[in-house]
C-alpha cells in the first residue's frame, strides 16, 4: 500500500504482475489508493464519488466499508472537509477516563471532580 512512486522497479513489476493476475485485487488497490488520497489530502467533498465507485464496483469488503461510512456520511465528509476538529475535546475525555480508571471505580464524584480539576490538561 505504499505510494507507487516509492516502489523500486522490481517491486513495481511484481505488483503489476499480481494485479494483472487478480482483477478484484486491482480494483481494491485502486480504490484504496484513492481513499488514501482523499483522506490524506482532506478532500472530503470527493468522498461521495469514491463511495459510489466503491459500492458499484468494489470487492465485498470495500463495499461493506463504504456502506458503513454512509451511516455517518455527513460527519465523515465534514471531518475531512472542515478545518475544525474535536480532537481537543476527545483528548480531555480520554484524560478523565484515565483518572477514573485509576481509582478502580471507587472514587466518589466529589473526589473524581477534585482529581480532574487538579491534574493539568
N, C-alpha and C positions, 0 to 999 in steps of 0.2 A: 504493500500500500504506500510505498514511498513515491515521491513525485517521479514521473517518468524521466524527467531531465536529469535526475540524480543517479540513475542507473548506469552501470558500466555497459559497454557494448555487449558483452557476453550475457549479462543479466537481462538486458533488453531483448536479446534474441531468444533466450529461454522463456521469458514472459510471453513474447509473441507466439511462440510455439504452443504454450499451454492455452492461451486464449483462443488460438485457432482451433485447437482440439475440442474445446468446450464452449459453445456459443453462449450458454447460460452464464458461465463464469465471465465471459467477455462483457455481457450486458451488466452483470453485477459490478464488475470492476469499473466500468464507465459511470454507472450511477453512483458508486461510492466516491469516485474522484470528483464528480460534480457536486455531491453533497458536501464533501470536504471543502471544496472551493466556496460554496455558498456560506458555510458556517465560519470558515477561517476569515473570509473577507467580509463577513457580516452583511451579506446581500439577502436580507430576509424577504424582500419583495419578489425574489426569484424562486422562493421555496414552493409556492403553489404549482408552478410549472414543473418543478422537479417531482413533487408528489404525484402529479398527473401522469408523468412519464413512468414513475416507479410503479404506480398502480396498474398502468396499462401494459407495460412490457417487462417489468422486473420479475426476477425469480421470487418464489413464495416468501422467503424470509424478508426480502426487501419490501415486498408488498405489505407484509404484516407490519413492518416498521413504519411505512408511510401511512397505513391506516391508523396506527397508534398515534402518530403525530397529528392526524386530523382530529383526534379527540380534543386536543387543546390548540387547534390551528392558530387562532388569533394570538394566544400567548407566545407560541413558538415563533411566529412571524415577527411579533413586536420585540421579542427578546433578541432577535437577530438584526432587526432594522433600527431600533431606537438606541440612543446613546445612554439612556438611564438603565440602572441595574439595581436589583435588590440584594446585591452581594453583601453590603454592609449590614443590612438587617439580618440576613441569614447567618452571618458571622456572629452577631450578638446572640441569636437564638442558639447556635451551637455552643457558645461560651456558657450560657445559662444552663443548658442541658448538662454540660460537663460538670459544672458546680453542683447541680442537683444529683448527678450520678455519684459524685464523690461522697455524698452524705448517705448513700445507700437508701434513700427514701425515708430516712428517719428525721430529717430536719423539718421543723415546723415552718409555716410560711414566714413568720417574722425573722427567724434565723436565716432562711433562704434569701429573704429580701436584703438583710444585712450583708450576707456574703456577696450577693450580686452587686450591690452598691459599693462595697468595699474594694472589690477587685477591679483593677483598671481595665478598660476595654482593649 
